[in-house]
Amino acid sequence: MKPELEINNRCISCDNCRLICPEKAIIKFKDTYAIDTWSCTLCSICIEVCPVDCIKIVDKVND
């Protein structure tokens, strides 16, 4: 298993996470955000700035 960050559906699109990400790993789409797992270093700064606690570390199964 490999830890990754995931943004759930509680996201209010405040843009805090994307603006603070030092790796620019958070991508904004029309109605949602995604985390580029190749760029993300799991620094977790985005978790700290999220006002609705919608970013979590999850374990993903390696392919």
C-alpha positions as CSV (number, residue, x, y, z in Angstrom):
1,M,0.0,0.0,0.0
2,K,1.1,3.5,-0.7
3,P,-0.2,6.6,1.1
4,E,-1.7,9.4,-1.1
5,L,-3.7,12.5,-0.5
6,E,-7.3,12.5,-1.6
7,I,-9.9,15.4,-1.8
8,N,-13.4,14.3,-1.0
9,N,-16.8,15.7,-2.0
10,R,-16.9,18.1,1.0
11,C,-14.6,20.4,-0.8
12,I,-16.0,24.0,-1.1
13,S,-13.5,25.1,-3.8
14,C,-11.9,27.7,-1.6
15,D,-8.6,27.3,-3.5
16,N,-6.5,27.5,-0.3
17,C,-4.9,24.1,-0.9
18,R,-3.9,24.8,-4.5
19,L,-2.5,28.2,-3.7
20,I,-0.3,27.0,-0.8
21,C,1.0,23.7,-2.3
22,P,4.8,24.1,-2.7
23,E,4.9,21.5,-5.4
24,K,1.9,22.8,-7.4
25,A,0.5,19.3,-7.2
26,I,-3.2,20.4,-6.8
27,I,-5.0,20.8,-10.1
28,K,-8.2,22.8,-10.4
29,F,-10.9,21.5,-12.8
30,K,-14.3,23.1,-13.5
31,D,-16.1,21.8,-10.4
32,T,-13.4,19.9,-8.5
33,Y,-9.8,19.5,-7.6
34,A,-7.3,16.7,-8.0
35,I,-3.9,15.9,-6.6
36,D,-1.1,14.9,-8.9
37,T,0.3,12.0,-7.0
38,W,3.6,12.1,-8.9
39,S,4.2,15.7,-7.8
40,C,2.8,15.5,-4.3
41,T,5.4,15.0,-1.6
42,L,2.8,14.4,1.2
43,C,4.0,17.5,3.1
44,S,0.3,17.9,4.2
45,I,0.3,21.7,4.2
46,C,-2.9,21.5,2.2
47,I,-4.6,19.5,5.0
48,E,-3.7,22.2,7.5
49,V,-5.2,25.0,5.5
50,C,-8.4,23.2,4.4
51,P,-11.4,24.9,6.3
52,V,-13.7,21.9,5.8
53,D,-11.2,19.1,6.5
54,C,-11.8,17.4,3.1
55,I,-8.2,16.4,2.3
56,K,-7.2,13.1,3.8
57,I,-4.2,10.7,3.6
58,V,-5.5,7.4,2.3
59,D,-3.7,4.1,1.6
60,K,-3.9,3.1,-2.1
61,V,-3.1,-0.4,-3.4
62,N,0.0,-0.4,-5.6
63,D,-0.8,-1.4,-9.2
